[in-house]
Amino acid sequence: MNIKKLLLVILIVGGSLFAFSGQDSKKVAIVKLVRGNAQMLAPDGEKGKIKKGQWLKEGTIIKTSGKTFVRLSFIDKSSMNIGPKSELKIEKFSKSEAGVINVLTGKIRSQVTKDYLKMDKDKSKLFVKSRNAVMGVRGTDFLFSTNKRSGATTTVLFEGSIVFNKIKPGESLRDLEAIVNKGRRIKPGEVSVAMKRYKKPTVPAKMNAQQFEGLNKNKTFEVSNEKNVKSVKSRVPAGLTGDVVSSDNTQLKQEIKKVIKVDLDNGSNQQNKVSVDMESSKGFVKGDDVKPADGVMVHVDTGIVIPPGADSSFDQNSGQWISTTNGGVSQAGEYIPPEGYSVTDEGQLVKLDPSGGKPEMVEIDIKPVDEMPTLEAVPRKKIDSTNIDDASGPEPAGTLDDPSDSNILEQPPLPEDCSTCNQPPNLFKEGGAVLPPPPSKTRVKIKVNKR
């Protein structure tokens, strides 16, 4: 009888321990909104379509299809918006320690609660990482985008403070704070991009004001109609050049007198400040520290940096260099290349041949604004293939499901030790076949926008 009781106690305790262990992967985020088709793979092997009101556990992997948008609310009241064609893993998350979000591809927009920021101000409250970069969040509102084809990671800060740095494959999650502390500190309104060609992320620069405004308002990753593209305009008075506006106040007054025939006699106590700001805003290349000029535009989905060229004018109101030949931005904050140019999915800016010949890849090398050639004068090289697909970016969030994504989660989750999680796992299927590793050579297609 005692043996039976003992066995019963063992079964009860064992069952309780098993149930508790099943809850060890704690619930960390609830789905507040879903538009389109999003799939999940939980650490216990559970998989399926993500639904509103569903709780997601630590260790869950999320993949969104085209025309899909997901909003999560975490246990600390922070929120995260996941854009179309994105894939990420909630590595870890808690109220008392810094969480880790691993973005394999795509982009997120996150707002960290101010209460959460009452933690140590000198430490990150959240880490967001990709294959080649990591960001320590010490602020409240940011955009993070990575492209596994181009290998570039872009971050834009809207409010608060973040620190951004490159990482090497295989670096442990335990080292993230140390890596971040050596990185770039980004201020609101600034952008930084981690690219293969540079050892460090670009030195943070002011993003083009129109693009920043569009991205700031576009919290749900909508895509604008191309008819609504804003042309980038210079605010420099007619008759003046950027060099004149960027010079000292005395020369500026003299030139303004010639143009508008008025006498300006202001004190020159602001002269030094303008001169210092001007030199910083022009951008620079100092060893591994590369800064595009303030007013830079970025194709966020691929990480292409479009610095202002030598034809730019300086706008003292925004403190930025404005080029009218580098393209424009849509109301949603998307970079739109000038007519005759296109952006490929591989993160290449190409110049199209209107006669149907081979396109040319534009090789942009970041330089100070007075040394940066105009887009038309940037060196180019022929591309072997004449089939390049336009990188139109993610499709707008909507309700149209993609049938090919109905069964994309087929393999077991990643191990809990994610020190080697920098390589994106082949967890997802499209059309019933596991995606192969990317080839060493990529064939690309071009689809010309006839308009």
C-alpha positions in Angstrom: 0.0 0.0 0.0 2.9 2.3 0.9 4.5 1.5 -2.5 1.2 2.5 -4.3 1.0 5.7 -2.4 4.7 6.4 -3.2 4.1 5.7 -6.9 1.1 8.0 -6.8 3.1 10.8 -5.2 5.9 10.3 -7.8 3.4 10.5 -10.6 1.7 13.6 -9.2 5.1 15.4 -8.6 6.5 14.2 -11.9 3.4 15.5 -13.7 3.6 18.8 -12.0 7.3 19.1 -12.9 6.6 18.2 -16.5 3.8 20.8 -16.7 6.1 23.3 -15.1 8.9 22.5 -17.6 6.4 22.9 -20.4 5.8 26.4 -19.1 9.6 27.1 -18.9 9.4 28.7 -22.3 7.4 31.6 -20.9 4.9 33.6 -22.7 6.4 36.9 -23.5 4.3 38.6 -26.2 0.6 38.7 -27.2 -0.5 39.3 -30.8 -2.5 42.5 -31.0 -3.1 42.7 -34.7 -2.6 40.5 -37.8 -3.1 41.5 -41.4 -2.3 38.9 -44.0 -0.5 35.6 -43.4 2.0 35.1 -40.6 3.3 31.7 -39.3 5.0 30.8 -36.1 7.2 27.9 -34.8 7.3 27.6 -31.0 10.2 26.1 -29.1 8.1 23.1 -28.1 7.5 22.3 -31.8 4.1 23.8 -32.0 3.5 25.6 -35.4 0.8 27.2 -37.3 -0.8 30.5 -38.4 -0.5 33.4 -36.0 -3.9 34.8 -34.8 -4.9 37.9 -32.9 -5.0 37.3 -29.1 -2.4 34.5 -29.3 0.4 34.4 -26.8 3.9 33.8 -28.1 6.7 32.1 -26.1 10.3 32.9 -25.7 12.1 31.2 -28.5 9.3 31.5 -31.0 10.2 32.1 -34.6 7.9 34.3 -36.7 7.7 34.6 -40.5 5.4 37.0 -42.4 4.4 36.7 -46.0 3.9 39.5 -48.5 1.1 41.9 -47.7 1.4 41.0 -44.0 1.7 43.1 -40.9 1.9 41.9 -37.3 1.8 43.9 -34.1 3.1 42.4 -30.8 2.8 43.7 -27.3 5.4 42.3 -24.9 5.1 41.7 -21.2 6.8 44.9 -20.4 4.2 46.8 -22.5 6.7 47.5 -25.3 5.3 47.1 -28.8 6.8 45.7 -32.0 5.5 45.9 -35.5 6.8 43.3 -38.0 6.8 44.2 -41.6 6.0 42.0 -44.7 8.4 39.3 -45.9 10.2 39.3 -42.5 11.6 36.5 -40.4 12.7 36.8 -36.7 13.2 34.9 -33.5 12.4 36.1 -30.0 15.6 34.8 -28.5 14.8 35.9 -24.9 12.7 38.5 -23.2 11.9 39.4 -19.6 10.9 42.4 -17.5 14.2 42.6 -15.6 16.8 41.7 -18.2 17.6 42.9 -21.7 15.8 40.9 -24.3 17.2 39.7 -27.6 15.4 39.8 -30.9 17.1 38.1 -33.9 15.9 39.5 -37.2 16.9 37.1 -40.0 15.5 39.2 -42.8 12.9 42.0 -43.2 12.2 44.9 -40.9 10.6 45.8 -37.5 9.5 49.0 -35.9 9.6 48.9 -32.1 8.6 51.2 -29.3 10.2 50.4 -25.9 8.2 51.6 -22.9 9.6 54.4 -20.8 9.0 52.5 -17.5 11.2 49.7 -18.9 13.9 52.3 -19.4 14.2 53.0 -15.7 16.7 50.2 -15.7 20.4 51.1 -15.7 20.7 54.0 -18.2 24.2 52.9 -19.3 23.0 49.4 -20.4 20.9 48.3 -23.2 17.2 47.4 -22.5 16.8 45.4 -25.7 19.2 43.9 -28.3 18.1 43.6 -31.9 20.5 41.7 -34.0 20.9 40.4 -37.6 23.6 38.3 -39.2 26.1 41.1 -39.4 25.0 43.8 -36.9 23.6 44.3 -33.4 21.8 47.3 -31.9 21.5 48.1 -28.2 18.2 49.9 -27.5 18.5 52.6 -24.9 15.7 54.7 -26.4 12.1 54.2 -27.3 11.3 54.3 -31.0 13.4 52.9 -33.9 13.3 51.1 -37.2 15.6 48.1 -37.9 15.9 46.5 -41.3 18.2 43.8 -42.7 18.5 42.2 -46.1 20.0 38.7 -46.3 20.7 39.2 -50.0 22.6 42.4 -49.8 24.0 41.7 -46.4 23.2 45.2 -45.2 21.5 46.2 -42.0 19.9 49.7 -41.6 18.7 51.4 -38.4 16.8 54.7 -38.1 16.1 56.3 -34.7 12.9 58.3 -34.2 13.1 58.9 -30.4 15.5 58.1 -27.6 18.9 56.6 -28.0 20.5 53.5 -29.6 24.0 52.1 -30.1 24.8 50.2 -33.3 27.7 47.9 -34.3 28.8 45.1 -36.6 29.2 41.6 -35.2 31.1 38.5 -36.5 29.5 35.1 -37.1 29.6 33.0 -34.0 29.9 35.7 -31.4 28.0 34.8 -28.3 24.9 36.5 -27.1 26.7 37.1 -23.8 29.1 39.5 -25.6 26.4 41.7 -27.0 26.7 44.5 -24.4 30.5 44.7 -24.9 30.1 44.7 -28.7 27.4 47.4 -28.5 29.4 49.6 -26.2 32.1 50.0 -28.9 29.5 50.9 -31.6 27.9 54.0 -33.0 25.6 56.1 -30.8 22.7 57.2 -32.9 20.5 60.3 -32.2 16.9 60.9 -33.3 16.7 61.8 -36.9 19.9 59.9 -37.8 20.5 56.8 -39.8 23.4 54.3 -39.9 24.0 51.3 -42.2 26.2 48.2 -41.6 27.5 47.0 -45.0 29.9 44.3 -46.2 32.3 46.8 -47.8 33.0 48.7 -44.5 34.5 47.3 -41.3 32.2 49.5 -39.2 28.7 50.8 -39.6 28.6 54.2 -41.2 28.9 57.2 -38.8 25.4 58.3 -38.0 24.2 61.1 -40.3 21.0 63.1 -40.5 18.5 61.3 -42.8 16.9 63.4 -45.5 14.1 65.3 -43.7 11.3 64.2 -46.1 12.3 60.6 -45.9 12.6 60.6 -42.1 9.2 62.3 -41.8 7.6 59.7 -44.1 9.2 56.7 -42.2 8.3 58.2 -38.9 4.6 58.3 -39.8 4.6 54.9 -41.6 4.4 52.7 -38.5 2.5 49.9 -40.3 4.9 49.6 -43.3 2.4 50.8 -45.9 3.7 51.3 -49.5 2.8 54.5 -51.3 1.5 54.8 -54.9 4.5 56.0 -56.9 2.4 59.0 -58.1 2.7 60.4 -54.6 6.5 60.6 -54.7 7.8 63.8 -53.1 10.5 65.5 -55.2 13.4 66.6 -53.0 13.6 70.4 -53.2 16.4 72.8 -52.2 15.5 75.6 -49.8 18.5 77.6 -50.9 17.3 81.0 -52.3 17.4 81.3 -56.0 20.6 82.8 -57.3 22.8 81.3 -54.5 24.8 78.1 -54.5 25.4 75.6 -51.8 29.0 76.7 -51.5 28.0 80.3 -50.8 25.3 79.3 -48.2 27.9 77.0 -46.5 30.5 79.8 -46.3 30.9 82.4 -43.5 28.1 84.9 -42.8 30.0 87.8 -44.3 30.3 86.3 -47.7 26.7 85.1 -47.5 25.4 88.6 -46.7 27.3 90.0 -49.7 25.8 87.5 -52.1 22.3 88.0 -50.7 22.7 91.7 -51.3 23.4 91.0 -55.0 20.4 88.8 -55.3 17.6 90.6 -53.3 19.3 94.0 -53.1 18.8 94.5 -49.3 21.3 95.5 -46.7 21.9 92.8 -44.1 24.0 93.8 -41.0 23.8 91.0 -38.5 26.2 90.2 -35.7 28.8 87.5 -36.5 28.6 85.7 -33.1 27.0 82.7 -34.8 29.8 82.5 -37.4 32.0 79.9 -35.7 29.0 77.6 -34.8 27.8 77.6 -38.4 31.3 76.8 -39.7 31.8 73.9 -37.3 28.3 72.5 -38.1 29.0 72.9 -41.8 32.2 70.9 -41.7 30.6 68.1 -39.8 27.6 68.0 -42.1 29.7 67.5 -45.2 30.6 64.0 -44.3 34.1 62.5 -44.1 36.2 59.3 -44.6 38.8 58.8 -41.8 40.1 55.3 -41.8 37.2 52.9 -40.9 35.0 55.9 -40.0 32.9 56.7 -43.0 30.1 59.4 -42.7 27.8 60.4 -45.6 26.8 64.0 -45.7 23.8 65.0 -43.7 20.6 64.7 -45.8 21.5 61.2 -47.0 18.8 59.0 -48.4 18.7 55.3 -47.9 16.8 52.5 -49.7 15.8 50.9 -46.4 14.9 47.5 -47.7 18.3 46.8 -49.3 20.6 49.2 -47.4 21.7 51.2 -50.4 23.1 54.6 -49.2 22.5 57.6 -51.5 24.8 60.4 -50.3 24.2 64.0 -51.4 26.5 64.8 -54.4 28.6 67.8 -55.3 25.6 69.5 -56.9 23.8 69.7 -53.6 22.8 72.9 -51.8 22.9 73.3 -48.0 19.6 74.0 -46.3 20.3 76.0 -43.0 16.8 75.3 -41.7 17.3 71.6 -41.6 21.1 71.5 -41.5 21.2 69.1 -44.5 22.5 68.9 -48.0 19.8 68.7 -50.6 20.3 67.2 -54.1 17.7 67.4 -56.8 19.2 64.7 -59.0 19.5 61.8 -56.6 15.9 60.7 -56.7 13.0 61.3 -54.3 11.0 59.8 -51.5 7.4 58.6 -51.4 4.9 59.6 -48.7 5.7 56.3 -47.0 9.4 57.2 -46.8 10.5 54.9 -49.5 13.5 56.0 -51.6 12.6 56.3 -55.3 15.4 56.3 -57.8 15.5 58.9 -60.6 14.0 58.1 -64.0 16.2 55.5 -65.8 17.5 53.9 -62.6 16.3 50.9 -60.6 17.1 49.0 -57.4 17.5 45.2 -57.5 16.6 42.7 -54.8 20.4 42.1 -54.4 20.8 45.7 -53.2 22.3 47.1 -56.4 21.4 50.5 -57.9 21.4 50.1 -61.7 21.1 52.4 -64.6 18.9 51.0 -67.3 19.5 51.3 -71.0 16.4 52.7 -72.8 17.4 50.9 -76.0 17.3 47.5 -74.3 21.0 47.0 -73.8 22.7 45.7 -70.7 22.1 47.7 -67.6 25.0 49.2 -65.6 25.6 48.8 -61.9 26.2 52.1 -60.1 29.2 51.8 -57.8 28.5 54.3 -55.0 31.5 55.0 -52.8 30.7 57.3 -49.8 32.7 60.5 -49.9 32.3 64.1 -48.4 29.7 66.1 -50.3 32.2 68.3 -52.1 34.0 65.2 -53.4 30.9 63.1 -54.1 30.1 62.9 -57.8 26.5 63.3 -58.9 24.6 60.1 -59.5 24.9 60.5 -63.2 28.7 60.8 -62.8 29.2 57.9 -60.4 31.3 55.1 -62.0 29.3 52.2 -63.4 30.0 48.7 -64.8 28.1 46.5 -67.1 26.0 43.7 -65.6 26.2 40.3 -67.5 22.5 39.5 -67.2 19.8 41.6 -68.8 17.1 40.2 -66.5 16.9 42.2 -63.2 13.8 42.3 -61.1 12.9 45.7 -59.6 13.2 45.7 -55.8 9.9 47.3 -55.2 10.3 46.6 -51.5 7.8 44.8 -49.3 4.3 44.6 -50.4 1.8 46.7 -48.4 0.1 45.0 -45.4 -3.2 43.6 -46.4 -5.6 40.7 -46.1 -4.5 38.6 -49.1 -3.0 35.3 -48.0 -0.2 33.8 -50.0 -1.1 30.1 -50.7 2.5 29.1 -51.0 3.1 30.0 -47.4 0.3 27.9 -45.9 2.8 25.2 -44.8 6.1 26.9 -44.2 7.0 25.5 -40.8 8.2 21.9 -41.0 11.4 21.4 -39.0 12.2 21.5 -35.2 13.0 24.7 -33.5 16.6 26.0 -32.8 18.4 24.8 -29.7 18.3 27.0 -26.6 22.0 27.9 -26.9 21.9 30.4 -29.7 25.6 31.4 -29.7 25.7 30.1 -33.3 22.3 31.5 -34.4 23.8 34.1 -36.7 23.3 31.8 -39.7 19.6 31.8 -40.7 18.1 28.3 -40.2 16.3 26.7 -43.2 13.1 26.2 -41.2 10.7 27.4 -43.7 9.3 25.9 -46.9 7.9 27.5 -50.0 5.8 25.4 -52.3 6.6 22.2 -50.4 10.4 22.4 -50.8 13.1 23.5 -48.3 14.8 26.7 -49.5 18.3 25.9 -50.6 21.3 28.0 -49.4 22.0 31.1 -51.4 24.3 30.4 -54.4 27.7 31.9 -54.7 26.6 33.6 -57.9 23.2 35.2 -58.3 21.3 35.6 -61.5 19.1 38.6 -61.4 16.3 39.9 -63.6 15.4 43.4 -64.6 11.8 44.6 -64.9 11.7 48.1 -66.4 9.1 50.5 -65.1 7.6 51.7 -68.4 6.2 54.7 -66.7 
